[in-house]
Amino acid sequence: MDCKTVMAPIKVSLYADDAAGTAIDFMVEKHMGLVPVTERDGAFAGLISGDRLMEFMLPRTLTTMGGVKRGFKRASYLHETAGEMHERLDALRERPLGELVDRDVMVAHPDTPLIDALMMIKQKQYVVPVVDGDGKLVGAISFFSVLYALRQEYDRETAEKAKAKERDERRKAREETP
Amino acid sequence: MSAASAASASSAAEAAGHAVIFGLDPLWLSTGILIVSYAVLLSEKVNRTVVALLGGGLVIVTGVISQKQAFAGIDFNTIALLTGMMIIVAITRVSGVFEYVAIWSAKKVNADPIGILIVLSVVTAVFSAFLDNLTTVLLVVPIALLIVEKLRVSPYPFLYSQILASNVGGTATLIGDPPNILIGSATGLTFVQFLFELGPVVVVIMIIMVPIFWWLWGKELVATDERRDSIMRFREADSITDKRLLVKSLTVLALVIMGFIIGEHYHIRPGTTAMFGAAVLLLVTIIGEEAQGQAERLHEAFIEVEWSALFFFIGLFVIVAGVEHAGLLNILGDALMDFTGGDAALTSYATLWLSAVVSAAVDNIPFVATMIPLVESMEGAIGGAEALEPVWWSLALGACLGGNGSLIGAAANVMVSGLGERAGYPISFAKFLKVGVPFMLLTVAIAHVYMYLRHFM
């Protein structure tokens, strides 16, 4: 099996020049945590994720210093008000999506074997964008699309085997009939 | 071959000498390795630990010194002191005590930006005196930047003042700054001697530092009442994550500092005190846990040790051992003696200013590591160990205070610069010079006057 048989088509596109607010509303409405973003010409731009958006909801220093040795592990002592957090959310909604997407992500091609896409998902990238030779986004693979396609493929294979068996039995019956 | 005869053959090989490669003069070869290592360190093109280890390796493989002599040149008291303190701080940090102190201080000045800058500078100076200053800036700068973000004021005065204060505070004690650790370890000067010799001048400098910071940045740092309220809402008590750990770690830290003070009377060097304290703290934090949990706790503490810094020191000690064995430092020491005519006061002042200027231009750790055997070589000419003591204090004052002269003058400066860059506030080398050089000159001048009043009046 390869990626083109498993990938789900992209029905609604989020564009890199859209405001982040568009993505936030879309993700909330569809209950999606990780969505591919494209340029206007269809070229894949990156992934926007819930945790990436949450990162911008935090005071900036907490995220920039978070990875540093001896950086912040927790910050409950800040006692921020909802107003302070909302202020950052409002600022975030205005920013272009292209500035916020994660561009450093693993991608698959339509003829990439499915097993490689599964390895990417195992590395905690829960949506694997599928791009063609020109870098255009043609679909995406996730845990759900893999399971759905696997079931379809398995059902097809089982049905084919059953048909073949039936054919064999009929052939045998004809041969045994004098 | 029996073990005994193998050992005897090995020591015979050592004694037979280790021919220097291609019959080169060991003096020129070791000097060349030292100069090239310094040049590459200065260029910052290759990681400093790799440079030091390569330089140290070259000193051995080219035959300037044997492996045995190289290992004898490594100051394991310094390595143990640094490692022990790094482990103690790594465990103590988890309790949240450093955030507590920073937030408590900021609220004590009613979240006034310049007030916060000054109290955080004092906090950093005091922490730098009793921990090492690299660790201190790693602990205080992130919380300072968080406060700056909340206040919506420029972060640069905070970054600059943290650098200046860490170098000033670190000057005060034997464990405060790597140059002092090196000097204390090489000379046997005690923690108490460092505190009583260098502490008073550091207090004077800190008193002068406060109005200077006010004058430099007081007008620039203004925040609205709303912004200041966001700081006053911080609850420092919530930063304490583990009260039992807090009590355990502060108790061990206090005992270790006490151990530095009284240990010297019982011939217990600071390296032993720090490592023993680290072992005790590890024991009291892991006791009662399953084997797996104990291993994880140990791993968490050890992962915070700055291994690259420790190996930098090891490589450096070997390079310096090379030039020391080859006689370069005796030659330079004699030249300095000729220049000062063996006069203790003049030698002290020359050492103070030379150390300050060189430490501003290059990392003060390799400089001091090189200067130590050089100063030791002057003991006879200057009139004995007692006459040499002011020179050691001058070396410590010059190297530590000189570290403020540029952004690469001390490891803490480089660390703050890196933290600033990561947070989106890159520090300009030239802009820092405008603040750092005058501050360095002023503080070294104060140290000069202090040396005169204390030792030569």
Interface residues (C-beta under 8 A of the other chain):
Chain A: P59 R60 T61 L62 T64 M65 V68 K69 R70 G71 F72 K73 R74 A75 S76 Y77 L78 H79 E80 T81 E84
Chain B: A90 R93 V94 E99 I103 T135 L138 L139 P142 L145 L146 V148 E149 K150 S230 R233 F234 R235 E236 A237 D238 S239 T241 E304 L419 R422 A423 G424
